[in-house]
């Protein structure tokens, strides 16, 4: 992956001219990553880290399959530290505030074992103090983050901004907002809108209708310039004939004069289960290229043992 600068997005605040005299397009990176896990993986095939089907059952029952296993947290921290992106979208990120609801015996060996009120959340542990964090209204497992050198959320200057995201809750499709957005204020009084999506899962008629409504809400929030990212829970390239929500998302991208930054289609690299790519980045004015870590040539998985069921997508934009 080509890089011209350790933090190329810092160039957004600086004038840059190439040899021919034309302005050089500033670059920055975004990552969307569903950090969850599931019982449906062959966890007993690789138990070097102690994570077996027994731990997977605990994760499912008590941690909502969000990122809460310390070795996997450490791996995610190392991944982001190696090449820090400007913007991040997380789905299924365990929220430390839920530790109080977990029995003491099921906290041993997990993130909750040492966590107490006021401590850093998993997302903060993964990203570090250089980032500002905001989560969806009513959905603290779905969050976005901005590197402080790139910008900040609204008027918030704190490490965690609990009330800056606006959200759309679709009636009958679970509680909280699976779609939310926030404006990122940049140096020089510029801004961009970041829209975060985690579509409802499942392939029932109701599931598809929920996703379609969620996608409508997401595109209704588009404001120039916009980056929309997240886990759609449908494949807008492969499933348009099978899932009306996939077709609706693809149609909305075109109708809103947006474009896919991530690849779509039968040949697109899968981000989930080795079969489909349901994790995407779209935009109106930003263009670039993306890799899927652990799938794209020359990239490594975040964590070698069997834990994550998604691969993170990183896009270099300008």
C-alpha positions in Angstrom: 0.0 0.0 0.0 1.5 3.3 -1.1 2.2 5.9 1.7 3.9 9.2 1.3 3.8 10.2 4.9 3.5 8.5 8.3 0.4 10.6 8.9 -0.5 11.6 5.4 -3.8 13.2 6.5 -1.8 15.9 8.3 -1.2 17.3 4.9 -4.8 18.5 4.9 -3.8 21.3 7.1 -0.7 22.2 5.0 -0.2 23.5 1.5 1.5 21.0 -0.8 2.7 21.4 -4.3 4.0 18.8 -6.7 6.9 19.4 -9.1 4.7 20.4 -11.9 3.1 23.1 -9.8 -0.3 21.5 -9.4 -1.7 21.1 -5.9 -1.1 17.6 -4.5 -4.3 16.0 -3.3 -4.2 15.6 0.5 -4.5 12.1 1.8 -5.9 10.5 4.9 -7.1 7.0 5.9 -10.3 5.6 7.4 -10.9 2.2 8.9 -14.2 0.4 9.4 -14.0 -2.7 11.6 -16.6 -5.0 13.1 -14.6 -6.2 16.1 -17.1 -8.8 17.2 -16.9 -12.6 17.3 -19.3 -15.5 17.2 -19.7 -19.1 18.4 -19.9 -20.3 14.8 -16.2 -20.3 14.3 -13.7 -23.3 14.7 -12.3 -21.9 18.0 -11.1 -25.3 19.2 -8.9 -25.7 16.2 -6.4 -23.1 17.5 -6.3 -22.6 21.2 -2.9 -21.1 21.7 -4.4 -18.0 23.3 -6.8 -20.0 25.5 -9.9 -19.0 23.6 -12.0 -22.2 23.0 -15.7 -22.9 22.3 -16.2 -22.6 26.1 -14.9 -19.0 26.0 -17.0 -18.4 22.9 -20.1 -19.4 24.8 -19.2 -17.0 27.6 -18.7 -14.2 25.1 -22.0 -14.9 23.5 -24.0 -15.0 26.7 -22.3 -12.2 28.7 -20.4 -10.0 26.4 -22.7 -9.8 23.4 -19.9 -11.2 21.3 -18.3 -7.7 21.4 -14.5 -7.3 21.7 -13.7 -8.2 25.3 -11.0 -10.9 25.1 -7.7 -9.3 26.3 -5.4 -11.0 23.8 -7.6 -9.9 20.9 -7.8 -6.4 22.4 -4.0 -6.3 22.5 -3.9 -7.4 18.9 -6.3 -4.7 17.8 -4.3 -2.1 19.8 -1.1 -3.1 17.9 -3.0 -3.0 14.6 -4.1 0.6 15.0 -0.8 1.7 16.6 1.2 0.5 13.6 -0.6 2.8 11.1 -3.0 5.2 12.9 -6.0 6.2 10.6 -7.6 9.6 10.7 -11.1 8.2 11.2 -12.4 4.9 12.6 -15.8 3.2 12.6 -16.4 0.4 15.1 -19.2 -2.1 15.3 -19.6 -4.7 18.1 -17.1 -3.1 20.4 -17.8 -4.1 24.0 -18.8 -1.2 26.3 -17.2 -1.2 29.7 -20.2 0.2 31.4 -21.9 -3.2 30.8 -19.4 -4.9 33.1 -21.7 -4.2 36.1 -24.2 -6.6 34.6 -21.8 -9.5 34.3 -21.4 -12.0 37.2 -18.1 -11.7 39.0 -17.1 -15.3 38.0 -17.6 -14.5 34.3 -15.3 -11.5 34.5 -12.2 -13.4 35.3 -9.8 -13.5 32.4 -11.9 -10.9 30.5 -11.8 -7.2 30.1 -14.2 -6.7 32.9 -11.9 -8.4 35.5 -10.1 -5.2 36.3 -12.4 -2.6 34.8 -14.2 -0.1 37.1 -16.3 2.9 36.5 -14.2 5.7 35.1 -11.6 3.5 33.4 -11.0 3.6 29.7 -13.4 1.6 27.5 -12.3 -1.1 25.2 -12.4 1.4 22.3 -10.2 3.8 24.2 -7.8 0.9 25.1 -7.6 0.0 21.5 -7.0 3.5 20.1 -5.2 5.4 22.8 -5.4 9.0 24.0 -4.7 10.4 20.5 -8.3 9.7 19.5 -11.7 11.2 20.4 -14.6 8.8 20.7 -18.3 9.1 20.1 -21.0 6.3 20.1 -24.4 5.9 18.6 -27.4 7.1 20.7 -28.5 4.0 22.7 -25.9 1.8 21.1 -22.6 2.1 22.9 -21.1 -0.9 21.0 -21.2 1.2 17.8 -18.7 4.0 17.8 -16.6 6.3 15.7 -13.3 7.9 16.5 -11.2 10.8 15.1 -7.5 11.4 15.5 -7.0 14.6 17.4 -4.5 15.8 14.8 -7.2 15.4 12.1 -10.1 17.1 13.8 -12.7 16.8 16.6 -16.4 16.1 17.0 -18.6 19.1 17.0 -17.8 21.4 20.0 -16.6 18.5 22.1 -13.0 18.6 23.4 -13.2 15.6 25.7 -11.8 12.1 25.1 -15.3 10.6 25.0 -18.2 12.7 23.6 -21.4 11.0 24.7 -24.0 13.3 23.1 -22.5 14.5 19.9 -23.9 11.9 17.5 -27.4 12.2 16.0 -29.1 8.9 15.3 -32.0 7.3 13.6 -33.9 4.5 15.4 -36.1 2.5 13.2 -39.3 1.3 15.0 -39.6 -2.4 15.3 -35.9 -3.0 14.5 -34.4 -3.2 18.0 -33.6 -0.4 20.4 -31.1 2.4 19.9 -29.8 3.9 16.7 -28.0 1.5 14.3 -27.4 4.6 12.1 -25.8 7.7 13.5 -23.8 10.7 12.2 -21.5 13.4 13.5 -19.7 16.4 11.9 -15.9 16.4 12.2 -14.5 19.9 12.5 -11.2 20.4 10.8 -8.4 23.0 11.0 -9.2 26.0 8.8 -13.0 26.0 9.6 -13.6 23.0 7.3 -15.6 20.0 8.2 -16.9 16.7 6.9 -19.9 14.5 7.9 -19.2 11.0 9.1 -22.1 8.6 8.9 -21.8 5.2 10.7 -24.0 2.3 9.8 -24.5 -1.1 11.3 -27.4 -2.8 9.5 -29.7 -5.3 11.2 -28.5 -8.9 10.7 -30.5 -11.7 9.2 -32.3 -12.6 5.9 -35.9 -12.7 6.9 -38.4 -10.3 5.3 -38.4 -8.3 8.5 -34.6 -8.1 8.6 -34.4 -6.9 5.0 -37.1 -4.3 5.7 -35.2 -3.0 8.7 -32.0 -2.6 6.8 -33.8 -0.8 3.9 -35.2 1.7 6.4 -31.9 2.1 8.1 -30.2 2.8 4.8 -32.8 5.3 3.9 -32.1 7.1 7.2 -28.3 7.0 6.5 -28.6 8.6 3.1 -31.0 11.2 4.3 -28.2 12.4 6.6 -25.7 13.0 3.7 -24.3 16.5 3.6 -21.4 17.5 1.4 -18.7 16.4 2.1 -19.6 12.9 3.5 -18.0 9.6 4.4 -20.4 6.8 5.1 -18.9 3.6 6.5 -19.8 0.5 8.5 -21.1 -3.1 8.5 -24.1 -3.2 6.2 -24.9 -6.9 7.0 -25.7 -7.3 3.4 -23.5 -7.4 0.2 -24.5 -4.6 -2.1 -22.5 -6.2 -5.0 -23.4 -9.9 -4.8 -26.9 -9.9 -3.2 -28.8 -7.2 -5.1 -31.0 -9.9 -6.7 -31.5 -11.7 -3.4 -31.9 -9.0 -0.8 -33.9 -5.8 -1.5 -31.9 -4.0 1.2 -28.7 -4.6 -0.8 -30.4 -3.3 -3.9 -31.7 -0.3 -2.0 -28.2 0.6 -0.7 -26.7 0.4 -4.2 -29.5 2.4 -5.7 -29.2 5.0 -2.9 -25.4 5.4 -3.5 -26.2 6.3 -7.2 -29.2 8.5 -6.4 -27.3 10.5 -3.9 -24.4 11.0 -6.3 -22.1 9.0 -4.1 -19.7 6.3 -5.0 -18.3 3.1 -3.5 -14.7 3.6 -2.3 -14.6 -0.1 -1.4 -14.9 -2.8 -4.0 -18.3 -4.3 -4.9 -19.2 -7.2 -7.1 -18.6 -10.9 -7.5 -14.8 -10.5 -7.6 -14.6 -8.2 -4.6 -12.4 -9.4 -1.7 -14.6 -10.8 1.1 -14.6 -9.0 4.4 -16.8 -11.6 6.2 -16.8 -15.4 6.4 -14.6 -15.6 3.4 -17.6 -15.2 1.1 -19.1 -11.7 1.1 -18.0 -8.2 1.6 -20.5 -6.4 3.8 -18.1 -3.8 5.3 -18.0 -0.7 3.1 -16.9 2.9 2.7 -18.8 5.3 0.4 -18.4 9.0 -0.2 -19.5 11.9 -2.3 -16.2 13.9 -2.9 -13.5 11.6 -1.5 -11.9 9.0 -3.7 -9.2 6.4 -3.0 -8.5 2.7 -2.7 -8.9 0.1 0.0 -7.4 -3.1 1.4 -9.0 -5.8 3.6 -6.4 -6.7 6.2 -5.8 -10.5 6.3 -7.3 -10.9 2.8 -5.6 -8.4 0.5 -2.2 -9.4 -0.8 0.6 -8.1 1.4 -1.6 -7.6 4.5 -1.7 -9.7 7.7 -4.7 -10.4 9.9 -5.2 -8.4 13.0 -5.0 -11.6 15.1 -3.8 -15.0 14.0 -5.9 -17.2 16.4 -9.6 -17.8 15.6 -11.5 -15.0 17.1 -12.7 -12.2 14.8 -15.3 -13.0 12.2 -14.8 -9.7 10.2 -11.6 -8.3 8.6 -11.0 -4.6 8.9 -11.2 -2.4 5.8 -8.7 0.4 5.4 -9.2 3.1 2.7 -6.7 5.7 1.7 -8.7 8.8 0.6 -8.0 12.1 -1.0 
